[in-house]
Amino acid sequence: MVASPIQQPEIIRTERGLTISGTRITLYDVMDYVTAQYPRKFIQGLFDLTEEQIKIALDYIDKNRAEVELEYQRVLRETEELRQYYEEQNRELINRIAKLPPKTGTEAAWAKLHALKASREAKV
């Protein structure tokens, strides 16, 4: 039996965009935390990346900052447009669901939740 060679992590373009090979994590996912100035170790742990994977991702971002930033801004715009679209499409449904009475047997939990909410709002 021949052992397959270990593939080195790299940044590849998939249908999801710039992605860390061997994962479903895009550079745009990483960029959310890079732009918020989270520490490297935090980002690595959050996405369960190896030292090499996080290094490859951050090096690629640094070396191609303008290109990655342009794509990242496009992804953010598209995400916001989709959020607004689905919010508009579902507004009536969400309002209808919000007006429904609590399910039988959950009244005590809802009463407790409302009391906690009122208590928190009174403090503000």
Secondary structure, 3 states (H helix, E strand, C coil): CCCCCCCCCCEEEECCEEEECCCCCEHHHHHHHHHCCCCHHHHHHHCCCCHHHHHHHHHHHHHCHHHHHHHHHHHHHHHHHHHHHHHHHHHHHHHHHHCCCCCCCCHHHHHHHHHHHHHHHHHC
